[in-house]
């Protein structure tokens, strides 16, 4: 923590400031979780120690609940799992992820005599729980979780007061950080990282957070001067200011006063309409946007049921209505393009998917921060799609741009950056072949395709890409 300091900020509470000058890609700090657990739905698919996904995991022979990559991970995780293992055996089943995480936190406090982790800026006790801001429904959920916790907590463990347990559950509710799998593509768990909780929000931040090799890293997105506050975005920037402010107020209990919210920066682009001699009427625009919202609900249902041809049909119908009316940066158009390109890739309609993905990336580049992680991932996806479609020049260019972004947001050691570097090198070799002999390149590509079916994307899901903080919706 030599590069940051904890400070009190007028009107913003506590926050972190840079001590030294930082540049794009610099790691300001890395932190291990105070405690972390796998999501309930993935307990048998993800290692409970390193949070990597594996098809075959070793199950704990005692509680039959925890799963591990191998004996090494099981041994490394035993300190944290020992008390949980005994409690699950006695209970006969494991409680939900919130209860398991609260128990892990309290068992660690019991073992170590306090909630301050070595190298951390603050203790668990100092984190905000926002219980006083809970609405009726949240208070009801808190009471249910509290009853479940007391039922699960062993009588031979240290007994904590109801108020303190409520504090821990409140901390989890608004400060739990989403953990991703080894490639950063799927949210697999939730953990508490005390120092990260001190980083305030800004819709146009100067830092990003990534989970890499068992630690979270706070990475600079550009030049940061000494004394400058460090910020991350708690929500996706791909939403108009009012929607982001409502989301932040509902989930994190504060009113965003960042410049982009106050001035509505880029809202005009996000709700852009088609330019031309005959500008569409406001009535027509409202009609198309409502149709887009209705379509997105139908698409979510079809995706959850795995009816991907229906997803394509719905998206194409929606695009027909959107394209004469909405501008190319309109967020409703971009959402349809994103879904359509992903599903078409999965269904092996690669050429069509490439066109939609390019259109999507062009829109994203006008909206997102140039070093935004989601922009980099979208560029990578579009680059791979073009590459597999045989558009090697565009594909290689997009992979190079994606690599430049992910070097900043993920760093060179992250598995997905390593994968992207390998793809970039391979596509560069193919590009040289294409430039030297276009005919021979396509003949070799055709022969390769006959021997191997290309699958660009894994099966599409409704899951939102991993964000910053885990929060019950």
KOLVEX-757369 format. One record per residue (C-alpha): residue number from 0; residue in three letters; x, z, y. Coordinates in steps of 0.1 Angstrom, whole numbers, plus 5000, padded with zeros to 4 digits. Layout:
+-----+------+------+------+------+
| seq | type |   c1 |   c3 |   c2 |
+-----+------+------+------+------+
| NUM |  ALA |    X |    Z |    Y |
...
+-----+------+------+------+------+
//
This chain:
+-----+------+------+------+------+
| seq | type |   c1 |   c3 |   c2 |
+-----+------+------+------+------+
|   0 |  UNK | 5000 | 5000 | 5000 |
|   1 |  UNK | 5030 | 4995 | 5023 |
|   2 |  UNK | 5014 | 4965 | 5040 |
|   3 |  UNK | 4981 | 4981 | 5050 |
|   4 |  UNK | 4969 | 5012 | 5067 |
|   5 |  UNK | 4936 | 5031 | 5067 |
|   6 |  UNK | 4921 | 5034 | 5102 |
|   7 |  UNK | 4889 | 5045 | 5119 |
|   8 |  UNK | 4872 | 5015 | 5137 |
|   9 |  UNK | 4847 | 5020 | 5166 |
|  10 |  UNK | 4813 | 5011 | 5153 |
|  11 |  UNK | 4826 | 5000 | 5119 |
|  12 |  UNK | 4836 | 5033 | 5103 |
|  13 |  UNK | 4868 | 5031 | 5082 |
|  14 |  UNK | 4887 | 5000 | 5076 |
|  15 |  UNK | 4921 | 4985 | 5068 |
|  16 |  UNK | 4946 | 4969 | 5091 |
|  17 |  UNK | 4977 | 4950 | 5084 |
|  18 |  UNK | 5010 | 4968 | 5090 |
|  19 |  UNK | 5032 | 4936 | 5087 |
|  20 |  UNK | 5027 | 4900 | 5095 |
|  21 |  UNK | 5011 | 4881 | 5065 |
|  22 |  UNK | 5007 | 4844 | 5057 |
|  23 |  UNK | 4983 | 4824 | 5036 |
|  24 |  UNK | 4986 | 4834 | 4999 |
|  25 |  UNK | 5004 | 4867 | 5005 |
|  26 |  UNK | 4992 | 4896 | 4984 |
|  27 |  UNK | 4985 | 4926 | 5007 |
|  28 |  UNK | 4979 | 4949 | 4978 |
|  29 |  UNK | 4970 | 4949 | 4941 |
|  30 |  UNK | 4949 | 4977 | 4925 |
|  31 |  UNK | 4938 | 4987 | 4891 |
|  32 |  UNK | 4903 | 5000 | 4885 |
|  33 |  UNK | 4897 | 5037 | 4887 |
|  34 |  UNK | 4872 | 5029 | 4859 |
|  35 |  UNK | 4855 | 4998 | 4846 |
|  36 |  UNK | 4830 | 4987 | 4819 |
|  37 |  UNK | 4818 | 4955 | 4804 |
|  38 |  UNK | 4783 | 4943 | 4812 |
|  39 |  UNK | 4756 | 4953 | 4787 |
|  40 |  UNK | 4749 | 4917 | 4776 |
|  41 |  UNK | 4786 | 4910 | 4769 |
|  42 |  UNK | 4798 | 4941 | 4751 |
|  43 |  UNK | 4805 | 4922 | 4718 |
|  44 |  UNK | 4820 | 4892 | 4735 |
|  45 |  UNK | 4845 | 4907 | 4760 |
|  46 |  UNK | 4875 | 4930 | 4754 |
|  47 |  UNK | 4867 | 4965 | 4768 |
|  48 |  UNK | 4903 | 4969 | 4779 |
|  49 |  UNK | 4915 | 4936 | 4794 |
|  50 |  UNK | 4881 | 4920 | 4800 |
|  51 |  UNK | 4891 | 4888 | 4783 |
|  52 |  UNK | 4865 | 4867 | 4764 |
|  53 |  UNK | 4872 | 4860 | 4728 |
|  54 |  UNK | 4851 | 4846 | 4699 |
|  55 |  UNK | 4865 | 4872 | 4675 |
|  56 |  UNK | 4870 | 4908 | 4686 |
|  57 |  UNK | 4879 | 4939 | 4667 |
|  58 |  UNK | 4852 | 4965 | 4668 |
|  59 |  UNK | 4858 | 5003 | 4672 |
|  60 |  UNK | 4854 | 5017 | 4637 |
|  61 |  UNK | 4840 | 5050 | 4651 |
|  62 |  UNK | 4813 | 5041 | 4676 |
|  63 |  UNK | 4808 | 5005 | 4665 |
|  64 |  UNK | 4802 | 4997 | 4702 |
|  65 |  UNK | 4835 | 4990 | 4719 |
|  66 |  UNK | 4853 | 4957 | 4711 |
|  67 |  UNK | 4890 | 4947 | 4717 |
|  68 |  UNK | 4913 | 4917 | 4715 |
|  69 |  UNK | 4935 | 4934 | 4690 |
|  70 |  UNK | 4951 | 4968 | 4681 |
|  71 |  UNK | 4972 | 4967 | 4712 |
|  72 |  UNK | 4942 | 4966 | 4735 |
|  73 |  UNK | 4924 | 4992 | 4714 |
|  74 |  UNK | 4954 | 5016 | 4717 |
|  75 |  UNK | 4958 | 5010 | 4754 |
|  76 |  UNK | 4921 | 5017 | 4760 |
|  77 |  UNK | 4919 | 5048 | 4738 |
|  78 |  UNK | 4925 | 5073 | 4767 |
|  79 |  UNK | 4894 | 5059 | 4785 |
|  80 |  UNK | 4873 | 5053 | 4754 |
|  81 |  UNK | 4879 | 5086 | 4735 |
|  82 |  UNK | 4852 | 5107 | 4752 |
|  83 |  UNK | 4828 | 5077 | 4754 |
|  84 |  UNK | 4833 | 5070 | 4717 |
|  85 |  UNK | 4824 | 5106 | 4707 |
|  86 |  UNK | 4793 | 5105 | 4731 |
|  87 |  UNK | 4780 | 5072 | 4717 |
|  88 |  UNK | 4784 | 5084 | 4681 |
|  89 |  UNK | 4764 | 5115 | 4689 |
|  90 |  UNK | 4738 | 5097 | 4709 |
|  91 |  UNK | 4734 | 5069 | 4683 |
|  92 |  UNK | 4735 | 5042 | 4710 |
|  93 |  UNK | 4753 | 5033 | 4742 |
|  94 |  UNK | 4736 | 5037 | 4776 |
|  95 |  UNK | 4734 | 5010 | 4803 |
|  96 |  UNK | 4765 | 4998 | 4822 |
|  97 |  UNK | 4758 | 5021 | 4852 |
|  98 |  UNK | 4757 | 5052 | 4831 |
|  99 |  UNK | 4787 | 5042 | 4811 |
| 100 |  UNK | 4807 | 5036 | 4844 |
| 101 |  UNK | 4796 | 5069 | 4859 |
| 102 |  UNK | 4806 | 5087 | 4827 |
| 103 |  UNK | 4840 | 5069 | 4827 |
| 104 |  UNK | 4846 | 5080 | 4863 |
| 105 |  UNK | 4837 | 5116 | 4856 |
| 106 |  UNK | 4857 | 5118 | 4824 |
| 107 |  UNK | 4888 | 5106 | 4844 |
| 108 |  UNK | 4881 | 5132 | 4871 |
| 109 |  UNK | 4879 | 5158 | 4843 |
| 110 |  UNK | 4912 | 5146 | 4828 |
| 111 |  UNK | 4931 | 5144 | 4860 |
| 112 |  UNK | 4916 | 5172 | 4880 |
| 113 |  UNK | 4904 | 5150 | 4909 |
| 114 |  UNK | 4893 | 5115 | 4920 |
| 115 |  UNK | 4924 | 5104 | 4938 |
| 116 |  UNK | 4943 | 5077 | 4918 |
| 117 |  UNK | 4981 | 5073 | 4923 |
| 118 |  UNK | 4988 | 5048 | 4951 |
| 119 |  UNK | 4952 | 5047 | 4963 |
| 120 |  UNK | 4943 | 5052 | 4999 |
| 121 |  UNK | 4911 | 5072 | 4992 |
| 122 |  UNK | 4896 | 5093 | 4965 |
| 123 |  UNK | 4863 | 5087 | 4947 |
| 124 |  UNK | 4848 | 5116 | 4967 |
| 125 |  UNK | 4855 | 5098 | 5000 |
| 126 |  UNK | 4836 | 5066 | 4991 |
| 127 |  UNK | 4802 | 5059 | 5007 |
| 128 |  UNK | 4772 | 5062 | 4984 |
| 129 |  UNK | 4744 | 5052 | 5009 |
| 130 |  UNK | 4719 | 5073 | 4989 |
| 131 |  UNK | 4703 | 5084 | 5022 |
| 132 |  UNK | 4695 | 5047 | 5029 |
| 133 |  UNK | 4678 | 5041 | 4995 |
| 134 |  UNK | 4642 | 5028 | 4996 |
| 135 |  UNK | 4615 | 5041 | 4973 |
| 136 |  UNK | 4623 | 5017 | 4945 |
| 137 |  UNK | 4660 | 5025 | 4946 |
| 138 |  UNK | 4654 | 5062 | 4946 |
| 139 |  UNK | 4632 | 5057 | 4916 |
| 140 |  UNK | 4660 | 5038 | 4898 |
| 141 |  UNK | 4684 | 5065 | 4908 |
| 142 |  UNK | 4662 | 5092 | 4892 |
| 143 |  UNK | 4659 | 5072 | 4860 |
| 144 |  UNK | 4697 | 5067 | 4859 |
| 145 |  UNK | 4703 | 5104 | 4866 |
| 146 |  UNK | 4680 | 5114 | 4837 |
| 147 |  UNK | 4697 | 5089 | 4814 |
| 148 |  UNK | 4731 | 5102 | 4824 |
| 149 |  UNK | 4722 | 5138 | 4818 |
| 150 |  UNK | 4709 | 5128 | 4783 |
| 151 |  UNK | 4742 | 5110 | 4775 |
| 152 |  UNK | 4767 | 5135 | 4790 |
| 153 |  UNK | 4781 | 5158 | 4763 |
| 154 |  UNK | 4776 | 5195 | 4767 |
| 155 |  UNK | 4813 | 5202 | 4758 |
| 156 |  UNK | 4825 | 5180 | 4788 |
| 157 |  UNK | 4829 | 5195 | 4823 |
| 158 |  UNK | 4795 | 5199 | 4839 |
| 159 |  UNK | 4790 | 5184 | 4873 |
| 160 |  UNK | 4762 | 5191 | 4898 |
| 161 |  UNK | 4732 | 5168 | 4902 |
| 162 |  UNK | 4743 | 5160 | 4938 |
| 163 |  UNK | 4778 | 5149 | 4927 |
| 164 |  UNK | 4764 | 5128 | 4898 |
| 165 |  UNK | 4740 | 5112 | 4923 |
| 166 |  UNK | 4770 | 5105 | 4946 |
| 167 |  UNK | 4788 | 5087 | 4918 |
| 168 |  UNK | 4758 | 5066 | 4909 |
| 169 |  UNK | 4753 | 5057 | 4945 |
| 170 |  UNK | 4790 | 5047 | 4948 |
| 171 |  UNK | 4785 | 5024 | 4918 |
| 172 |  UNK | 4754 | 5009 | 4933 |
| 173 |  UNK | 4770 | 4997 | 4965 |
| 174 |  UNK | 4807 | 4996 | 4957 |
| 175 |  UNK | 4810 | 4983 | 4922 |
| 176 |  UNK | 4833 | 4953 | 4921 |
| 177 |  UNK | 4825 | 4924 | 4898 |
| 178 |  UNK | 4851 | 4917 | 4872 |
| 179 |  UNK | 4855 | 4881 | 4860 |
| 180 |  UNK | 4869 | 4868 | 4827 |
| 181 |  UNK | 4904 | 4855 | 4823 |
| 182 |  UNK | 4896 | 4822 | 4839 |
| 183 |  UNK | 4876 | 4836 | 4868 |
| 184 |  UNK | 4845 | 4816 | 4858 |
| 185 |  UNK | 4821 | 4843 | 4845 |
| 186 |  UNK | 4813 | 4878 | 4857 |
| 187 |  UNK | 4819 | 4900 | 4827 |
| 188 |  UNK | 4820 | 4936 | 4840 |
| 189 |  UNK | 4820 | 4960 | 4869 |
| 190 |  UNK | 4846 | 4985 | 4881 |
| 191 |  UNK | 4854 | 5008 | 4910 |
| 192 |  UNK | 4885 | 5000 | 4931 |
| 193 |  UNK | 4887 | 5027 | 4958 |
| 194 |  UNK | 4912 | 5010 | 4982 |
| 195 |  UNK | 4892 | 4977 | 4980 |
| 196 |  UNK | 4861 | 4996 | 4991 |
| 197 |  UNK | 4878 | 5003 | 5024 |
| 198 |  UNK | 4879 | 4965 | 5033 |
| 199 |  UNK | 4851 | 4957 | 5057 |
| 200 |  UNK | 4829 | 4925 | 5056 |
| 201 |  UNK | 4832 | 4894 | 5078 |
| 202 |  UNK | 4813 | 4862 | 5071 |
| 203 |  UNK | 4845 | 4843 | 5081 |
| 204 |  UNK | 4871 | 4866 | 5066 |
| 205 |  UNK | 4909 | 4866 | 5067 |
| 206 |  UNK | 4913 | 4877 | 5031 |
| 207 |  UNK | 4899 | 4871 | 4997 |
| 208 |  UNK | 4897 | 4891 | 4965 |
| 209 |  UNK | 4905 | 4879 | 4930 |
| 210 |  UNK | 4907 | 4897 | 4896 |
| 211 |  UNK | 4940 | 4887 | 4880 |
| 212 |  UNK | 4957 | 4901 | 4849 |
| 213 |  UNK | 4939 | 4934 | 4850 |
| 214 |  UNK | 4942 | 4940 | 4888 |
| 215 |  UNK | 4923 | 4930 | 4919 |
| 216 |  UNK | 4945 | 4913 | 4945 |
| 217 |  UNK | 4937 | 4913 | 4982 |
| 218 |  UNK | 4951 | 4879 | 4994 |
| 219 |  UNK | 4956 | 4866 | 5029 |
| 220 |  UNK | 4938 | 4833 | 5037 |
| 221 |  UNK | 4959 | 4825 | 5067 |
| 222 |  UNK | 4982 | 4842 | 5092 |
| 223 |  UNK | 4974 | 4878 | 5098 |
| 224 |  UNK | 4992 | 4897 | 5127 |
| 225 |  UNK | 5003 | 4933 | 5126 |
| 226 |  UNK | 4974 | 4955 | 5136 |
| 227 |  UNK | 4947 | 4929 | 5127 |
| 228 |  UNK | 4918 | 4942 | 5107 |
| 229 |  UNK | 4915 | 4930 | 5071 |
| 230 |  UNK | 4882 | 4916 | 5060 |
| 231 |  UNK | 4865 | 4899 | 5030 |
| 232 |  UNK | 4831 | 4883 | 5027 |
| 233 |  UNK | 4806 | 4903 | 5006 |
| 234 |  UNK | 4782 | 4873 | 5004 |
| 235 |  UNK | 4785 | 4835 | 5001 |
| 236 |  UNK | 4789 | 4818 | 5034 |
| 237 |  UNK | 4766 | 4790 | 5022 |
| 238 |  UNK | 4736 | 4805 | 5038 |
| 239 |  UNK | 4723 | 4805 | 5074 |
| 240 |  UNK | 4732 | 4836 | 5095 |
| 241 |  UNK | 4698 | 4852 | 5094 |
| 242 |  UNK | 4697 | 4850 | 5055 |
| 243 |  UNK | 4732 | 4864 | 5052 |
| 244 |  UNK | 4723 | 4893 | 5076 |
| 245 |  UNK | 4691 | 4901 | 5056 |
| 246 |  UNK | 4711 | 4901 | 5024 |
| 247 |  UNK | 4738 | 4924 | 5038 |
| 248 |  UNK | 4712 | 4948 | 5052 |
| 249 |  UNK | 4693 | 4949 | 5019 |
| 250 |  UNK | 4723 | 4953 | 4996 |
| 251 |  UNK | 4749 | 4970 | 5017 |
| 252 |  UNK | 4729 | 4988 | 5044 |
| 253 |  UNK | 4746 | 4975 | 5075 |
| 254 |  UNK | 4739 | 4949 | 5103 |
| 255 |  UNK | 4765 | 4922 | 5104 |
| 256 |  UNK | 4779 | 4917 | 5139 |
| 257 |  UNK | 4805 | 4892 | 5130 |
| 258 |  UNK | 4810 | 4862 | 5154 |
| 259 |  UNK | 4795 | 4837 | 5129 |
| 260 |  UNK | 4763 | 4857 | 5126 |
| 261 |  UNK | 4759 | 4865 | 5163 |
| 262 |  UNK | 4765 | 4829 | 5174 |
| 263 |  UNK | 4749 | 4812 | 5144 |
| 264 |  UNK | 4781 | 4792 | 5138 |
| 265 |  UNK | 4775 | 4762 | 5115 |
| 266 |  UNK | 4738 | 4770 | 5111 |
| 267 |  UNK | 4730 | 4736 | 5127 |
| 268 |  UNK | 4751 | 4719 | 5100 |
| 269 |  UNK | 4735 | 4739 | 5072 |
| 270 |  UNK | 4700 | 4728 | 5083 |
| 271 |  UNK | 4711 | 4693 | 5094 |
| 272 |  UNK | 4686 | 4665 | 5093 |
| 273 |  UNK | 4693 | 4628 | 5090 |
| 274 |  UNK | 4707 | 4612 | 5121 |
| 275 |  UNK | 4695 | 4577 | 5132 |
| 276 |  UNK | 4671 | 4558 | 5154 |
| 277 |  UNK | 4640 | 4574 | 5137 |
| 278 |  UNK | 4647 | 4611 | 5134 |
| 279 |  UNK | 4624 | 4628 | 5109 |
| 280 |  UNK | 4596 | 4650 | 5124 |
| 281 |  UNK | 4599 | 4688 | 5121 |
| 282 |  UNK | 4568 | 4687 | 5099 |
| 283 |  UNK | 4585 | 4663 | 5075 |
| 284 |  UNK | 4617 | 4684 | 5075 |
| 285 |  UNK | 4596 | 4716 | 5067 |
| 286 |  UNK | 4578 | 4697 | 5039 |
| 287 |  UNK | 4611 | 4685 | 5023 |
| 288 |  UNK | 4627 | 4720 | 5025 |
| 289 |  UNK | 4596 | 4736 | 5009 |
| 290 |  UNK | 4597 | 4710 | 4982 |
| 291 |  UNK | 4634 | 4717 | 4977 |
| 292 |  UNK | 4627 | 4755 | 4973 |
| 293 |  UNK | 4600 | 4748 | 4948 |
| 294 |  UNK | 4622 | 4725 | 4929 |
| 295 |  UNK | 4651 | 4750 | 4927 |
| 296 |  UNK | 4627 | 4775 | 4912 |
| 297 |  UNK | 4616 | 4750 | 4885 |
| 298 |  UNK | 4652 | 4741 | 4879 |
| 299 |  UNK | 4662 | 4777 | 4873 |
| 300 |  UNK | 4634 | 4780 | 4847 |
| 301 |  UNK | 4645 | 4748 | 4830 |
| 302 |  UNK | 4681 | 4758 | 4829 |
| 303 |  UNK | 4673 | 4792 | 4815 |
| 304 |  UNK | 4655 | 4774 | 4787 |
| 305 |  UNK | 4683 | 4749 | 4781 |
| 306 |  UNK | 4660 | 4719 | 4790 |
| 307 |  UNK | 4688 | 4700 | 4808 |
| 308 |  UNK | 4671 | 4666 | 4808 |
| 309 |  UNK | 4642 | 4682 | 4827 |
| 310 |  UNK | 4668 | 4696 | 4852 |
| 311 |  UNK | 4681 | 4661 | 4858 |
| 312 |  UNK | 4646 | 4647 | 4863 |
| 313 |  UNK | 4637 | 4675 | 4888 |
| 314 |  UNK | 4669 | 4671 | 4907 |
| 315 |  UNK | 4666 | 4633 | 4910 |
| 316 |  UNK | 4631 | 4636 | 4922 |
| 317 |  UNK | 4642 | 4661 | 4948 |
| 318 |  UNK | 4671 | 4639 | 4960 |
| 319 |  UNK | 4647 | 4610 | 4965 |
| 320 |  UNK | 4628 | 4631 | 4990 |
| 321 |  UNK | 4659 | 4648 | 5005 |
| 322 |  UNK | 4681 | 4619 | 5012 |
| 323 |  UNK | 4660 | 4601 | 5039 |
| 324 |  UNK | 4654 | 4634 | 5057 |
| 325 |  UNK | 4682 | 4659 | 5053 |
| 326 |  UNK | 4718 | 4656 | 5066 |
| 327 |  UNK | 4747 | 4655 | 5042 |
| 328 |  UNK | 4757 | 4692 | 5050 |
| 329 |  UNK | 4722 | 4706 | 5045 |
| 330 |  UNK | 4724 | 4735 | 5021 |
| 331 |  UNK | 4693 | 4725 | 5002 |
| 332 |  UNK | 4707 | 4690 | 4995 |
| 333 |  UNK | 4741 | 4706 | 4986 |
| 334 |  UNK | 4725 | 4730 | 4961 |
| 335 |  UNK | 4707 | 4701 | 4943 |
| 336 |  UNK | 4739 | 4681 | 4943 |
| 337 |  UNK | 4759 | 4710 | 4928 |
| 338 |  UNK | 4734 | 4715 | 4899 |
| 339 |  UNK | 4729 | 4678 | 4893 |
| 340 |  UNK | 4767 | 4671 | 4891 |
| 341 |  UNK | 4773 | 4701 | 4867 |
| 342 |  UNK | 4744 | 4692 | 4843 |
| 343 |  UNK | 4752 | 4655 | 4843 |
| 344 |  UNK | 4788 | 4663 | 4834 |
| 345 |  UNK | 4776 | 4685 | 4805 |
| 346 |  UNK | 4753 | 4657 | 4793 |
| 347 |  UNK | 4783 | 4632 | 4794 |
| 348 |  UNK | 4769 | 4611 | 4823 |
| 349 |  UNK | 4803 | 4613 | 4839 |
| 350 |  UNK | 4802 | 4584 | 4863 |
| 351 |  UNK | 4770 | 4595 | 4879 |
| 352 |  UNK | 4782 | 4631 | 4880 |
| 353 |  UNK | 4814 | 4621 | 4898 |
| 354 |  UNK | 4794 | 4605 | 4927 |
| 355 |  UNK | 4773 | 4636 | 4932 |
| 356 |  UNK | 4802 | 4659 | 4930 |
| 357 |  UNK | 4821 | 4639 | 4957 |
| 358 |  UNK | 4791 | 4641 | 4980 |
| 359 |  UNK | 4789 | 4678 | 4974 |
| 360 |  UNK | 4826 | 4685 | 4982 |
| 361 |  UNK | 4824 | 4664 | 5013 |
| 362 |  UNK | 4796 | 4686 | 5025 |
| 363 |  UNK | 4813 | 4719 | 5015 |
| 364 |  UNK | 4845 | 4709 | 5034 |
| 365 |  UNK | 4825 | 4708 | 5066 |
| 366 |  UNK | 4810 | 4743 | 5060 |
| 367 |  UNK | 4835 | 4765 | 5042 |
| 368 |  UNK | 4868 | 4781 | 5054 |
| 369 |  UNK | 4895 | 4756 | 5043 |
| 370 |  UNK | 4909 | 4783 | 5020 |
| 371 |  UNK | 4876 | 4794 | 5005 |
| 372 |  UNK | 4878 | 4801 | 4967 |
| 373 |  UNK | 4844 | 4785 | 4960 |
| 374 |  UNK | 4855 | 4753 | 4979 |
| 375 |  UNK | 4886 | 4752 | 4958 |
| 376 |  UNK | 4867 | 4756 | 4925 |
| 377 |  UNK | 4842 | 4729 | 4936 |
| 378 |  UNK | 4871 | 4705 | 4944 |
| 379 |  UNK | 4886 | 4712 | 4910 |
| 380 |  UNK | 4853 | 4705 | 4892 |
| 381 |  UNK | 4849 | 4673 | 4912 |
| 382 |  UNK | 4885 | 4663 | 4905 |
| 383 |  UNK | 4882 | 4668 | 4868 |
| 384 |  UNK | 4849 | 4648 | 4868 |
| 385 |  UNK | 4864 | 4619 | 4886 |
| 386 |  UNK | 4895 | 4620 | 4864 |
| 387 |  UNK | 4874 | 4618 | 4832 |
| 388 |  UNK | 4852 | 4591 | 4847 |
| 389 |  UNK | 4884 | 4569 | 4852 |
| 390 |  UNK | 4885 | 4573 | 4890 |
| 391 |  UNK | 4921 | 4584 | 4887 |
| 392 |  UNK | 4930 | 4580 | 4924 |
| 393 |  UNK | 4902 | 4601 | 4938 |
| 394 |  UNK | 4904 | 4626 | 4908 |
| 395 |  UNK | 4941 | 4632 | 4914 |
| 396 |  UNK | 4936 | 4636 | 4951 |
| 397 |  UNK | 4909 | 4662 | 4946 |
| 398 |  UNK | 4929 | 4681 | 4920 |
| 399 |  UNK | 4958 | 4683 | 4945 |
| 400 |  UNK | 4936 | 4696 | 4972 |
| 401 |  UNK | 4920 | 4722 | 4948 |
| 402 |  UNK | 4955 | 4733 | 4937 |
| 403 |  UNK | 4965 | 4739 | 4974 |
| 404 |  UNK | 4934 | 4761 | 4979 |
| 405 |  UNK | 4937 | 4781 | 4947 |
| 406 |  UNK | 4974 | 4788 | 4953 |
| 407 |  UNK | 4962 | 4808 | 4983 |
| 408 |  UNK | 4930 | 4823 | 4969 |
| 409 |  UNK | 4941 | 4829 | 4932 |
| 410 |  UNK | 4979 | 4827 | 4933 |
| 411 |  UNK | 5003 | 4808 | 4910 |
| 412 |  UNK | 5000 | 4834 | 4882 |
| 413 |  UNK | 4962 | 4832 | 4877 |
| 414 |  UNK | 4952 | 4814 | 4845 |
| 415 |  UNK | 4929 | 4790 | 4863 |
| 416 |  UNK | 4957 | 4780 | 4887 |
| 417 |  UNK | 4980 | 4774 | 4858 |
| 418 |  UNK | 4953 | 4752 | 4841 |
| 419 |  UNK | 4949 | 4733 | 4874 |
| 420 |  UNK | 4986 | 4728 | 4877 |
| 421 |  UNK | 4987 | 4713 | 4842 |
| 422 |  UNK | 4958 | 4690 | 4851 |
| 423 |  UNK | 4975 | 4680 | 4883 |
| 424 |  UNK | 5007 | 4670 | 4866 |
| 425 |  UNK | 4989 | 4651 | 4839 |
| 426 |  UNK | 4967 | 4632 | 4864 |
| 427 |  UNK | 4998 | 4624 | 4884 |
| 428 |  UNK | 5015 | 4608 | 4854 |
| 429 |  UNK | 4983 | 4588 | 4847 |
| 430 |  UNK | 4981 | 4577 | 4884 |
| 431 |  UNK | 5016 | 4563 | 4882 |
| 432 |  UNK | 5007 | 4544 | 4850 |
| 433 |  UNK | 4976 | 4531 | 4868 |
| 434 |  UNK | 4996 | 4520 | 4898 |
| 435 |  UNK | 5022 | 4502 | 4876 |
| 436 |  UNK | 4997 | 4484 | 4853 |
| 437 |  UNK | 4960 | 4489 | 4859 |
| 438 |  UNK | 4949 | 4468 | 4829 |
| 439 |  UNK | 4972 | 4488 | 4805 |
| 440 |  UNK | 4959 | 4521 | 4819 |
| 441 |  UNK | 4923 | 4513 | 4812 |
| 442 |  UNK | 4931 | 4500 | 4777 |
| 443 |  UNK | 4949 | 4532 | 4768 |
| 444 |  UNK | 4921 | 4553 | 4783 |
| 445 |  UNK | 4895 | 4534 | 4763 |
| 446 |  UNK | 4915 | 4540 | 4731 |
| 447 |  UNK | 4918 | 4577 | 4739 |
| 448 |  UNK | 4880 | 4580 | 4746 |
| 449 |  UNK | 4872 | 4565 | 4712 |
| 450 |  UNK | 4892 | 4592 | 4695 |
| 451 |  UNK | 4880 | 4622 | 4715 |
| 452 |  UNK | 4847 | 4631 | 4731 |
| 453 |  UNK | 4852 | 4644 | 4767 |
| 454 |  UNK | 4833 | 4675 | 4777 |
| 455 |  UNK | 4839 | 4683 | 4814 |
| 456 |  UNK | 4819 | 4714 | 4818 |
| 457 |  UNK | 4808 | 4742 | 4795 |
| 458 |  UNK | 4770 | 4746 | 4790 |
| 459 |  UNK | 4754 | 4752 | 4824 |
| 460 |  UNK | 4739 | 4786 | 4830 |
| 461 |  UNK | 4719 | 4802 | 4858 |
| 462 |  UNK | 4746 | 4828 | 4864 |
| 463 |  UNK | 4758 | 4831 | 4899 |
| 464 |  UNK | 4796 | 4827 | 4902 |
| 465 |  UNK | 4814 | 4860 | 4904 |
| 466 |  UNK | 4811 | 4875 | 4939 |
| 467 |  UNK | 4827 | 4905 | 4956 |
| 468 |  UNK | 4805 | 4935 | 4948 |
| 469 |  UNK | 4781 | 4940 | 4919 |
| 470 |  UNK | 4747 | 4951 | 4931 |
| 471 |  UNK | 4714 | 4954 | 4914 |
| 472 |  UNK | 4690 | 4928 | 4927 |
+-----+------+------+------+------+
//
